[in-house]
């Protein structure tokens, strides 16, 4: 089967959609299919086509953590895509590259599969600047737009029940495939111990209880709440504790100012963005992964942490209910004060209990394996193709 994947973001860029499309691309090729990717070009302003990846130049949107916006159509790219002889067009974005993918599907009369990765209404403040009235209007527009995008596809995919419920509330009534993104757990299970020790030395983590925040640094991720919780935790223990913040994004400077204001410069470590191949080492150099975000559509970083056999603590979100069972596969907190209390309790928790939680969590992650992902996605592709017979 020939599958062309359209996405605005793809490695070396680091974010959930890039990870998801990269895993899809690889698992399809591993199973003998001809998979291709059409994405934006982060390297230069030229069109590049190499190793089944077609990169189209675009304008960098710095406030959206270097996302790029390309033109809606490229005749040069269209000629290359025709040579791919696609059986299925799989769009993973709503913006420019996604619109191009929809045009390609229509022109070539091919089935269009669409995955709704991002709860777009959680990002309207980038445009409205949090203005209450305009933000409400923007959210209404986004809901209508999302419904239209879902309705104009051959097969629609949601990565989670949370996203499915949101699309239903928007008014979409057709069938929704729930296909969680698959994860290559092997790279989180097998790490280079020398790299882990190097991370600990470089960031003064030896003999410390290390709290990890990893991912895109933006307002919707609520990392400011983690820093506030960490500040409260500091007043409750004399043990050496560190907050390791790995990633880059538009809110980085604000968080650095916050850490400085709270006099946490020696204890909050801003690592910055790291190459995807280096990410597993940071999980293994830490004691617990913490997130205060409630805007995730699936929560890939939680499963990466669990696969790394790392404890996880999350602000309660219904999207995580199937992954985190409090005190069985991980922990939930409700607010900043509760976060500090929960971390302190975890630090004092019996080691045997923690090991049991880690093993329980690891078992849960296995349903998100690449093999399961592949089986589920192929069923969607086959249904889409049958509609064109």
N, C-alpha and C positions, 0 to 999 in steps of 0.2 A: 504494500500500500504506500502511496505517496502522500505525505501530510506536510502542509506548509503552515508553520506557526507564526503568527503575527503578534509582536509584543513591542511596547515602547522601550522596555528595559531588559537587559540581558548581561550576563557576566562579560567583562569584569565588574560591572556595576553590582552593588550589594543591596538587595532588598528582597522582600518576600516574592514578588512577581518574577524577578530575575532568577531566583532560586527555583521557583516552580517551573518556569518554562525551560530552564537548563536541565532539570531532572526529566521533564517530559521529552525533550529532544534526545537525551542520552538513552532513556529506556526504550524509546521507539527504535532507535538505531541498533541497540543491543539485541532487540528481538527481530532484526532482519528487515525493518521497514526503511524506506527512503524518507527521512525527516529533514526538513529545511526550516530555517528561521529567517524571518524578515524583521529587522529591528533598526533602531537608530544607531548612529555611529559616534561613539564617544572619543574616538582617536583623532579624527580630522574631518575636514569638510568635503571629503570625496566619497563617492559610492564605492564600497568594497564587497567583493564576493569571493569567499574563501571557505573551504571545508563545510559547504552547505549552509553557510551563514551569509546572508545579504544585509549589509549595513548601509542605511540611508542617512545622509547628513541632515542635521536639524539644528534648531536654535536651543541653546541651553537655558533652562528655567532655574536659575540659581536658588530661588526661594523654595523650590520644590526639590531640593537636594539633587541638583544636576539632572533632573529629568529633561529630555529633549523633545522638542515639538517639530515634527517634520511636515512636509507638504502632504496634502491629502492624496496626491496621485503623482506617479513618476512613470513616464512612458519607457524610460530606459530600464527601470526596475521591472516593469510589466513584461518586457521582452524576456528578461532573465527568468521570471516566474513561470512564464509559458513553457520554457524548456524543462521545468520541474514536473510538468504534466500532473498536477495535483489531483488526487481523488477527494481530498477533504481540505477545507480551509479552516484553521482553528485560530480564532481571534481571542486574545487575552488582554485587551485594552479597549477603552472607549474613545481614546483620543486619536491623534493623527494617523498613526500606523494602523490602528484598529479600523478607522474609516477606509483607509486604503485596502485593507483586507476584505472589507464588505464589498467594495467596488470590484475587487478581483473576483470574488465569489460570484457576483452578479454577471460580470462580463464573460467569465468562463463557464457559467451555469453549473457551479459545483456546490455541494452542501456546505453550509456555514455552521460551524460549532463555535459557541461563545462561552467563555468562562468569566464569571463576574468575581474578580479577585478582590476588589476594593470597595468598601462602603464609602462611596464618593461624598455622601452628605456630611461625613465627618471631617471633610477637608474644605468646606465652603469658606471658612474664615480666612483662608489664604487670599481670597478675592474680596470678601466683604469687610475684612479687617475687624471681625467680630461685631460689626454693627447689628444690633438686635433685629431691627425691621428688615434690613436688606438681607441678613442672614436667613431669616425665615422664608423670604421670597426665593432666595437662592436654593434653599433646601427643597422647596416645592418644585422648582424647575428641575433639580437633580432627580427627584423621585419620578417625575413624568418622563424625563429623558431615559432613566434606567429602565423603566417599564417598556419604553419604545425599543430600546436596544435589545432587551430580552425577547420582545415579541417578534422581532424581525430576524430571527435565526431559525435554522433547521432543528438544532438541538441546543438546549441551554443547560449550562453546568453551574452549580453552586458548590463551593468547597466545604460548606458546613450548613448545619440546620439553621444557625443564626442568620446567615445570608439568605437562605431560602425563605425564612419567615419575613425578613425585611422586604424581599421582592414580592411576596404575597400581599403584604400590606400596601405596596405600591399599586396593586391592582392586577398583577400578572396572574393569569389563571391556568395557563397550559402546564404541561408536565415539566418538572424540574429534576434533572439528574444531580444527585449529591455525590461528588467525587473528590474526596480529600486529596490534596497533593501528596505524592509519594516522596519519601526521603531515603537517601542513600546512607543508611545507618552505619555502614562499615567504617566510614571515615571518622565517625564520632566514637566508635568503640575502640578503634586501634589508632593510637596517637604515638608520636615520637616523644618519649619521656625526656629526652634532652631538651627539646623545644619547650616542654612544660616547665622544666627547671630553669631554663633561660628566662621565661616570662616571670617566674617568681623572683628571680634575682633582679631583673631589670626594673621591676615595679615594687620592690621591697615588700613582697607578699609572704616571705618565709615567717613562720610562727604567727601568722595573722589569720583571723576568720575573714574570708574574702566573700563579699557580696558582689555578684556580677549583674550588670545591666548591659545587654548586647542588642544592637539593632540600630535602625535609623533614628537619629536624634532630632525629633520634631515635637511641636507642642502637643499633638494628639497622642503621643506616647507617654505623657505625664511623668517624665523622668524627674521633674522638679519635685513631685511628691515623694519619690524615692530618696532624693537628697534630704528633704525635710524629715522623713522617717529615720534616715541614717543619723541626722543631727540629734534627734531625740534618743536614738539607741546609744549614742556616744555618752549621754548623761547617765545611762543605766548600767554601764559595764566599764571595768578598768582593763579589760582584755584588749589586745591589739586587734583592731578591726579595720578593714579597708573596703571602700566602695570602688569597684573597677567599672568604668563606663567605656564600652567599646563601640565605636561607630562614629559617623559624621552626620551632619545635617544642619538645617537652618537655625536650630535652637541652641547650638553648641555654645556660642558666646554668652547667651543668657544664663545657661547653667553654670558656666565658669564664674560668672559674676555672683551667682547665688552661692556657690561653694566658698568664694572669697568672702562674701558678706557674713556667712555663718562660721568663718574661720576654720574651714575644713580643708584648706589647701594641701595639708600633709597627709590627709586620709582619703580624699576623693581623687582618684587617678583617671584622667581623661586620656585614653589611649589613642583615640582617633580611629579613622577607618582602617581596616586591615584586609589583606587578601583573604578570599574565601578559604583557601587551603590552610590558613593560619588560625581560623576561628576555633576548630576543635581544641586546640591547645589552651585557649582561654577558658573554655568550659572546665577542662581538667585541672586548671590552676586555681579554681574557685571552690568554695564550700556550698554556695547556694545561688541559684538564679532567681532574680526578683524582677517582676514587671507590674506596673500600675496602669498599663494601657487597657482600655475596654473597647478599642476600635479594631481589633484584629478580626479577620474573617476566618482564620483557622488557628493561628498561633504556632507557626512552624518552629520558632525559637524554643518554645516550651518542649516540643518533642525532640529537638536537637539536644537540649539539656538533659532530658530524661534518657535519651540514648547514650549520652555521655556518663550516665549514672551519677547525675548531679541532682541534689534536692531542688525543688521549685516552689516558689511562693508567689502567688498572683493576687491582684485585686479581683474580687469576685466578678465573674462575667459568665453569663449563661452559655456562651460559646465554648467555654472550657469545661463544662459540666461533665462531658463524656471522657475527658482526659484527666482532670484533677478531681479526685475524691478526697475531701479534707481529712488529713491525718491517715490516709491510706495510700494515696499515690502522690501526694503533695500537700500544699497548704494554701488556704485563702486568707486574705485580710480585707478589712472594710474601709479603713481610713489610715491616715498617717500614724496616729497614736497606736492603732491596732497593728500596723506593720512593725513598729518598734517592739511591741510586746511579743509578737509572734516570732520575730528573729531571735529575741532574747530567750524565749522558751525553747526554740530549736537548738540554740547553742548549748542549752543545759540538758537536752533530751538524751535519753539512753541510746548508746551507739547501736545496739542491736535493733532497736525500734527504727532508727534511721535507715539501717541496711535493709530492713524489710520493706520500708516505703520505697526505697530506691529500686528494689527488685520488682515490686508491684508495678511501679511506673514503667520500668523497662518492658515488662510484659505487654502493657497497654500499647506501647509504641509500635509493636509488631504489626498491628492491623493497618498501619500507615506505611508499610513496606513498599518498595518499588514494584514488586511482583503484583501485589494487590492493586496498586495504582494502574499498572499496565492493563490488567484484566478489565478493570472498570472502564478505563478510557476507551479501550477497543470496542466494548459493547456500545458505547455512545457513538463512535465512528461508524460502526456497522449499521446502527439504526438510522443514522443520518444518510448514509449511502442508499439504504433501501428506499428511502423516501424519494430518491431521484431515479429509481429503476422504472 
